[in-house]
Amino acid sequence: MKKTNSKKTKEVLLSVFRQLSIALLGFLFPILVLKTTNPSIWGDFFEIFLFALIVSIISNWGSKEYLLLKFSKEPNLMHKHFSNHFFVRIPFLLFSIFIAFLLFDVKLSLFLTLWLIGRYLSWSFEVVNQYQKDNFTTSIIEYSTFLLLVILLKLTLNINSIDLVFYYALYQFIKGLIYLVVYFKWFNWNNFKIDWNELKYSFGFFLLAFSGFLVSKIDVFIASLFFPSTELGKYGLQNNLFLFAMAIGNMAILPFVKVLYRKNETYYAKIKKTYALFGLIISIFSIVFIYFLNTYYLKIYFQPLFYYIGFLYILPSYLYGMDVYENYKEKREKHVLVIFIIGALSLFFSNILFLKINHSLLTLLISATISQWIILALFKLFQTSKPK
């Protein structure tokens, strides 16, 4: 029994470490680019990165969350559901590539084709990684391909944004191909028949993912429209740093999600306090780290108020994080969706309004912070108004 518990504890810790370390790679990439080049090149790249991100989220169509639910309900049909959902989403991928050729020149579009295919593959197999707990395999794939990206960046003199897109696209494509080879056995070819209803069934999961994306990135999209690439690069990096700080708690709690879904309200009341305290500590340490990283390593300077607001931006996610899981447990996903949509709309309109008053990156962050506190208030309002 002790060995079994020890094994489970080890698996959980490895899973948390994998989530954090892989997320850290995405956190390190913009820092590496900014240290190697300049904010203008990163800003030019970041505009293309935003396009690839949004079409990839659409192509993914809530795949991981939907399939994890299907795997738990019908474990004997896992391979069938995985295969079907992989292929029914391919038209979205093809349409994304078509849009890329409409918006960008041929050379850039070819690079984006590699990028989008690679990300489609790696994101598709993420559910397999999580279900099988292939922590070692996943880590090797992620670290080795990222090392290749670092080597390419270091070997190139006077790198420009096009080089950056090509290297990143190659990195995504190679990583996706490796995942395809490693997990090819997950495809079910016996009596395979595409069921297009899968798109309808997973639509709710897509909406949740997309609304969450909008809440975290609308301010960055607006920055891409109203600010030069140098300022966009700076703000895009800060957005990534803040979101990483917000995601630490979620990555730490992810291995325990199945346990959370079996707990009662009394347990949630206790864990919310613990999670909030954890979030307060993470928020303080994160904002201090971001300040020193910007000021002394990257030589990017913001006024102190920017960091105070940044702290207030990070904290709310730890105050409503457990409310999200509690709503999922009670099958109130629509409440989460409505709250995130309201948060995204408030972020959009407050950005447009405040930028007319004060055109600055601080204004964008203030708008994003207001949106986070609106989301927190709505979760607590729904919580107090739900029937007992």
DRENGUKOL-821922 format. One record per residue (C-alpha): residue in one letter; x, y, z. Coordinates in steps of 0.25 Angstrom, whole numbers, plus 5000, padded with zeros to 4 digits. Example, Ala and Ser with C-alpha at 12.3 -4.5 7.8 and 13.67 -1.06 7.14 Angstrom:
<pts>
A504949825031
S505549965029
</pts>
This chain:
<pts>
M500050005000
K501150095004
K501850064990
T500650094983
N500450224990
S501850264988
K501750224973
K500550314971
T501250434979
K502450414969
E501550414957
V500750544962
L502050614965
L502650574951
S501350624945
V501450754952
F502950774948
R502650734934
Q501550844933
L502350954939
S503650924932
I503050914918
A502251044921
L503551104925
L504151074911
G503051164905
F503451264916
L504951264913
F504751274897
P504351424897
I505451454907
L506451384899
V506051454886
L506051594893
K507451564898
T507851524885
T507251624876
N506351744880
P504851774884
S504551824870
I504951684864
W504151614875
G502951704872
D502951674857
F503051524861
F501951534872
E500951584862
I501051464854
F501151384867
L499751434870
F499151394857
A499751254858
L499251244872
I497751284870
V497651194857
S498251084865
I497251094876
I496151094866
S496750964859
N496950904873
W495450914876
G495450884890
S496150754887
K496850714900
E495750754910
Y494650684902
L495550554899
L495950544914
L494450544917
K494150434907
F495350354911
S494750354926
K493350314921
E493750214910
P495150164913
N494850044903
L494650144891
M495850234894
H496550214881
K495350224873
H494950364879
F496350414878
S496550374863
N495150424860
H495350564867
F496750574860
F496250554846
V494950634847
R495750764851
I496650754839
P495750844831
F496050954841
L497550934839
L497450944824
F496551064825
S497551134834
I498651104824
F497851164813
I497651294822
A499151294824
F499351304809
L498351414808
L498951504819
F500451474817
D501451464805
V501751324800
K503051304807
L502451344821
S501251254818
L502051134815
F502751154828
L501351174835
T500951044828
L502050964835
W501751034848
L500251014848
I500350864844
G501350844855
R500550914866
Y499350834861
L500050704863
S500650734877
W499450794882
S498650674877
F499550574885
E499550664898
V498250584902
V499050454900
N500250504908
Q499350544920
Y498550414920
Q499750324919
K500550414928
D501750404919
N502550504926
F503950454922
T503550434907
T502950574907
S504050644914
I505050584904
I504350624892
E504050764898
Y505450794903
S506250734891
T505350814880
F505550944888
L507050914889
L507050914874
L506251044873
V507351104883
I508451054875
L507851114862
L507651244869
K509151254874
L509751214861
T509051324853
L509751454852
N508851584850
I507551504851
N506251564846
S504851534848
I504651444836
D505851364841
L505151354854
V503851314848
F504551204840
Y505351144852
Y504051144861
A503251084850
L504350974848
Y504350954863
Q502850934863
F502850844851
I503950754856
K503350744870
G501950704864
L502550594855
I503250534866
Y501950534874
L501250464862
V502350354861
V502350324876
Y500850324877
F500450274863
K499850144870
W498750224876
F498050234862
N496950134860
W496850084846
N495949974848
N494550004842
F494950154844
K493750244840
I493850394842
D492650444851
W492550594848
N491650604861
E492850604869
L493050754865
K491650784871
Y491950704884
S493250774886
F492750914882
G492550954897
F493950924901
F494451004889
L493651124894
L494251114908
A495651104902
F495451214892
S494751314903
G495851284912
F496851324901
L496151454898
V496151494913
S497651474913
K498051524900
I497051634895
D497951744901
V499151684893
F498351684880
I497951834883
A499351864885
S499751804872
L498751904865
F499152034873
F500552024876
P501852004868
S502551874868
T503551914879
E502451944889
L501651824885
G502951734887
K503051794901
Y501651774905
G501551634899
L502651594908
Q502051654920
N500751584916
N501451444915
L502151474929
F500851504936
L500051384930
F501151294934
A501051344948
M499551324947
A499751184941
I500651124952
G499451094961
N498651034951
M499850944946
A500050904961
I498650864963
L498450794949
P498850654954
F497850664965
V496650704956
K495950564957
V496050574972
L495450714972
Y494250664964
R493850564975
K493950664987
N492750734994
E492550884996
T493250885010
Y494550835004
Y494450944993
A494251045004
K495551005011
I496350984998
K495951124993
K496551185005
T497851105003
Y497951134988
A497651284990
L498851285000
F499751214991
G499351314980
L499651434989
I501051374991
I501251334976
S500751474972
I501751554981
F502951464977
S502551474962
I502451624962
V503751634969
F504451544959
I503851614947
Y504351744952
F505751694954
L505751614940
N505251744933
T506151844940
Y507451774941
Y507451664931
L506651714919
K506851864922
I505351884920
Y504851994929
F503452024934
Q502952114945
P502652054959
L501152064957
F501251964945
Y501751864955
Y500751894965
I499651884955
G500251754950
F500151694964
L498651724964
Y498551664950
I499151534955
L498451514968
P496951494964
S497251364956
Y497651304969
L496351354976
Y495451304966
G496251184961
M495551074970
D494151134966
V494451094952
Y494650944956
E493450954965
N492550994954
Y493150884945
K492850784956
E491450834957
K491250834942
R491150984941
E492051004930
K491151104923
H491351194935
V492851194933
L492651224918
V491751344921
I492651404931
F493851384922
I493151454911
I492651564919
G494151584924
A494651584909
L493651684905
S493951774917
L495451764914
F495151804899
F494251924902
S495151974914
N496351964905
I495652044894
L495152154904
F496452164913
L497352174901
K496652294896
I496952364910
N498352314911
H499152244900
S500152154908
L500452014911
L500052034926
T498652074921
L498551934914
L499051864927
I497951944935
S496851904926
A497351754927
T497351764942
I495951824943
S495451704934
Q496051604944
W495451674956
I494051674948
I494251524946
L494551504960
A493351584965
L492451504955
F492851364960
K492651404974
L491251464970
F490851334963
Q491351254976
T490451334985
S489251334976
K489251184973
P488151094980
K488551024992
</pts>
